[in-house]
């Protein structure tokens, strides 16, 4: 069974919102991220949740692609929380950078995110999961990440589970269920 995700993609992002995002972040979005939003402004989460009884919209297994406005708002909130946590620590913690923008989020747990740098290290991807570790830079760019997920899907390491209404990884694949190497 094919994934219904394409049916729930929002229309492409309005270019004015890309300009607004650049002003908020202090940097324009990296080209590949701007291209992704030119295809679709994330998943229509409200329609998805209504259609699938509250099951998160897995664009990648376990991760959704929020609309740009939601990504900006979530990034601002994560930046605020990170600053608060770091202010109460004697360590020199860098839990969030001002030039990061949330790209994929684990809505099931709400505690793991994939972010993209828009300024320094422009276009680099990072995983942020504060509960278990400090932010970690991925060795892939956005195109490489999406290509790796597609290749795993095509090689039958991942597939659409119509009963669970989500993408799933084969549990025997190197013990790694994450789409992020």
MOQUI-V45936 format. One record per residue. RES is the residue in three letters. SS is DSSP state (A for helix, B for strand, O for the rest). BURIAL is I if it has 24 or more other ideal C-beta (glycine too) atoms within 12 Angstrom, else O. Layout:
res: (RES & RES)
ss: (SS & SS)
burial: (BURIAL & BURIAL)
This chain:
res: (UNK & UNK & UNK & UNK & UNK & UNK & UNK & UNK & UNK & UNK & UNK & UNK & UNK & UNK & UNK & UNK & UNK & UNK & UNK & UNK & UNK & UNK & UNK & UNK & UNK & UNK & UNK & UNK & UNK & UNK & UNK & UNK & UNK & UNK & UNK & UNK & UNK & UNK & UNK & UNK & UNK & UNK & UNK & UNK & UNK & UNK & UNK & UNK & UNK & UNK & UNK & UNK & UNK & UNK & UNK & UNK & UNK & UNK & UNK & UNK & UNK & UNK & UNK & UNK & UNK & UNK & UNK & UNK & UNK & UNK & UNK & UNK & UNK & UNK & UNK & UNK & UNK & UNK & UNK & UNK & UNK & UNK & UNK & UNK & UNK & UNK & UNK & UNK & UNK & UNK & UNK & UNK & UNK & UNK & UNK & UNK & UNK & UNK & UNK & UNK & UNK & UNK & UNK & UNK & UNK & UNK & UNK & UNK & UNK & UNK & UNK & UNK & UNK & UNK & UNK & UNK & UNK & UNK & UNK & UNK & UNK & UNK & UNK & UNK & UNK & UNK & UNK & UNK & UNK & UNK & UNK & UNK & UNK & UNK & UNK & UNK & UNK & UNK & UNK & UNK & UNK & UNK & UNK & UNK & UNK & UNK & UNK & UNK & UNK & UNK & UNK & UNK & UNK & UNK & UNK & UNK & UNK & UNK & UNK & UNK & UNK & UNK & UNK & UNK & UNK & UNK & UNK & UNK & UNK & UNK & UNK & UNK & UNK & UNK & UNK & UNK & UNK & UNK & UNK & UNK & UNK)
ss: (O & O & O & O & A & A & A & A & B & O & O & O & O & O & A & A & A & A & A & A & A & A & A & A & A & O & O & O & O & O & A & A & A & A & A & A & A & A & A & O & O & O & B & O & A & A & A & A & A & A & A & O & O & O & O & O & O & O & O & B & O & O & B & B & O & O & O & A & A & A & A & A & A & A & A & A & A & A & A & A & A & A & A & A & A & A & A & O & O & O & O & O & O & O & O & O & O & O & O & B & B & B & B & B & B & O & O & O & O & O & O & O & B & B & B & B & B & O & O & O & O & O & O & O & B & B & B & B & O & O & O & O & O & O & O & B & B & O & O & O & O & A & A & A & A & A & A & A & A & A & A & A & A & A & O & O & O & B & B & B & B & O & O & O & O & B & B & B & B & O & O & O & O & O & O & O & O & O & O & O & O)
burial: (O & O & I & O & I & O & O & I & I & I & O & O & I & O & O & O & I & I & O & O & I & I & O & I & I & O & I & O & I & I & O & I & I & I & O & I & I & O & O & I & I & I & I & I & I & O & O & I & O & O & O & I & O & O & I & I & I & I & I & I & I & I & I & I & I & I & I & I & I & I & I & I & O & I & I & O & O & I & I & O & O & I & O & O & O & O & O & O & O & O & O & O & O & O & I & I & I & O & I & I & I & I & I & I & I & I & I & O & O & O & O & I & I & I & I & I & I & I & O & O & O & I & I & I & I & I & I & I & I & I & O & O & O & O & I & O & I & I & O & I & I & I & O & O & I & I & O & I & I & O & O & I & I & O & O & O & I & I & I & O & O & O & O & O & O & I & I & I & I & O & O & O & O & O & O & O & O & I & I & I & O)
